Structure formats: C-alpha cells, structure tokens
C-alpha cells in the first residue's frame, strides 16, 4: 500500500528562533502589531510503501529520527494517510 506522510518539524520551545524573531519584529513594520511569537519550522511531505498504516508510521518515525529532524534542537509530529 502507498501512504502519504505530512511532517512538521519545529524548533524546541526552549530554544531561540532567529527567523521567527525577525518575522515577529517585521510584523509591526507591516502594520500588523497584533501578530507575535512567530516560530519558523519546516513542512515535509513524502510517500512510503508499507503493508499497513502502522508500518508506514514506523518508517516515517524512523526517517524523522535518522535524517529529517535534529532532536537536540527540534521536535516533529506527523500524520500518515492512504495515498
């Protein structure tokens, strides 16, 4: 079976996010002072062949831990659905 995974990788809350800080500061300059606390991360989509959803989730989790996310500085969450 073929599955599609949607993965969100974000910086840990305890760490500084320079990109998010720069965007937050720019919001006032753009006339949007109501917007604050911007955090910048990445969104990844991929397809995986697996016998079932559970096996697909295990493969996506492994990919996140081994390559897609630096768990020292980031956390991730994902969803897997049939493609």
N, C-alpha and C positions, 0 to 999 in steps of 0.2 A: 504494500500500500504506500501511497505517497502522501506526505503531510507537509504543511506549511507552518513554519515557526516564525513568530514575531517576538523579537527580543529587545528589551530596553536595558541599556547599561547607563548607570548614573554614578557620579562621584559620591563617595560616602558623605553623609551629612556633617560629620565632624571635620572634614577637610575643606580647605578653601577652594573656591571655584572661580578662578580669574576671569574666564569667559563670561560666566554668569554675572559676576560683579560688574564687568564692563557693560554688559547689556542692561543691567539694572540701572546703572548710572546714566546711560543714554536715554532711558525712558523719560526722565524729567525733561531733558533737552528736546524731546519729540512731543512734548505736551501731554505725556502720559504718566504723571507723578503717582497715580493710583497703583501702578504696577511695581512690585518689589519682590525681592527674594528669588530672582531668576536663577535657575540651575540648568546648565547645559550638559547634555549627555549625547548618546547615540542610539539610533534605532536600526536594528539589523533584521532583515528577513532572509530566510533560507528555506530550502526544500530538503526533505530527508525521506529516504526509502526505509520502511520498517514494517515488521509483521503486524504491529498494532500500535495504538496511541501511546501506551506505556513504554514500549521500546523506543519509539520516536522521542518521547520526553527524556528518556535516559541518554540518548545520543546527543540531544540538544544541550542538556545539562553538562555533559562531558565536554562538548565543544566550547561552551562558555567558560568552564573552569580551566581548560587547557590553552585556549587561544583568544577568545573574544572579550574576556574580562580580566582585569588585573584586580584580584580580590583584596589586595592590600589597600588599594585606593578607590575601588568601585564596587558596586553591587549590581546584580542583574535580576530581572524577572522575565518570564516568557510565557507565551501561550502556544499551544500546538493544536492545529485543526486539520481535518482531512482536506487535501488539495483537490 
